[in-house]
């Protein structure tokens, strides 16, 4: 192998979408600034056993240091290292993580935009990022310490691995006691998917009585949920890219601060678990369901009005009353959200995205996008990876 190759180890599980996003960002940086030869130590998120041999000799590593065994291994390897975990078990090394306060703000804003006044949080005390999101949720809503609007998994659990079925009854009881309608911010998508199962078995209507939003936008988990789960989209790819950039600097003997490098989320992917929430007017609810289900089409106000047995003026008035915005504004929000999602998750060009979403032309799509997000589609895509 050419001597120019950097030997880099990754201690990152690939069993979930967020971690695969990290690896994707690292790969993108290495392709641009390498070459790197990567050794991937596959493991579960909380497993202590590592597959990178202790006699591995390389130039640097990037790790999700979620437990003390991993922290000890990283210390023994004695190479430049970057942490991409929120557990913060090695505080002296550089740290790149999601901006959990911004994630929490997005979740709260989304639930409130659905017309919900009662908000709750479901967390998992095993993970630092969940504890940070819980703290931020409490602070942003000014909740008292003993609030019943926060339920923390594992804090109620016994020793050993967490088993959902052992705590379903307690969760069902918590759900039943929450004021309705309620919007619940689940700390990550698996948590949200399990919560939706418990809602279904408990006879709690989603999203009418209980709306749920998760984090990670793991397409498989979100789509297997019933109904499909809305989710905050973290910028895992940029997190991995920035971690790789910091490691490159360390391997080049450049000084790097050990402060947290917080990477802001991309946005919210709305699905049925929060779609049309807290809308008492059945005609507005029908219009919203049609609009969100068909936002990939060139919708018009008239095409939405055709779905309900009332006049355009009547629906416009009811829509403003229920949503605080016009039908046209709702169409624009949904359509630009679709553009954002394709920019973040695909390699389609701006022209191809405009064509796929049936915009009249890329220029018109770009104008709407910039008006909504304050930046052009091309700049937005670049910012997903680069500061």
C-alpha angles and dihedrals in degrees: 000000000000113000090233091074116103113221106225128176124205119202095189128126115232098201095104137048096246094056092044087053089055091052090047091055092047090050091050091053093046091050090054101037105020157052094205128169105214127207110195117206103203117205143134118275096256100024116119098203113097129200096207106097115239090232090062110128115198146134104259148334144218117210144176095225099199099149141029094254090060091044090053092048092050090049093050093048087063098200131123107288141185124202120220096179131095094220090086096203093154104044095176097068128075114277130207118183144147118282095250094183090056091046090053092048091052092050092049093046091049094050091046091049086059088062096257121147099174111071130178138180131223112196141175114225093203091077129065093213090056092050090050091049090050092051091048092047091052092047097046091051095036092233122178118244093252096049118146089212091083124067118182120200118217090024083079094038132093126237123299132036117346113255116197097203091059091061102036093103093053091047092048090051091050091050093050092053096050116104111257137268092033135171116214124203106208113201093233139358099266088053090051093047092051090047091054089053090053091048090054094048091045094051094245110149117234124237096357098064101013127025120191132199125182136187133247100042090235098183095207095049094042094050096044089055118097106255100017111265126246112223144186110244112226119200096242093157093057090045089057092044093052091045089054091049091052091048090051089055091048092050088051090055093249119145115254126187118240091219120121114272100208116202116205121229123252099231142274127305106212118213135162096286089077101016115125093357124172094007109137094182107090093204092054089046091053091048091050093049091052093045096050093044093052103036089122088069129078093262123189131191089251093054089054093046090053089067095066133052097240135087124268092249092050094049092045091053093046091046093053090048094049101037106022091234141069128269088248091054091051091051091051092049093051095044095048090047087058090051091050092050093051092047090053100041106033141045093231114137120241088255092052092048091051089050094047092050093044098241114165089241140340092255093060091046090050092051092053092045094051091046089054102039103022095239139072121263091248093050091046091055092049091049090057087073107019130056 
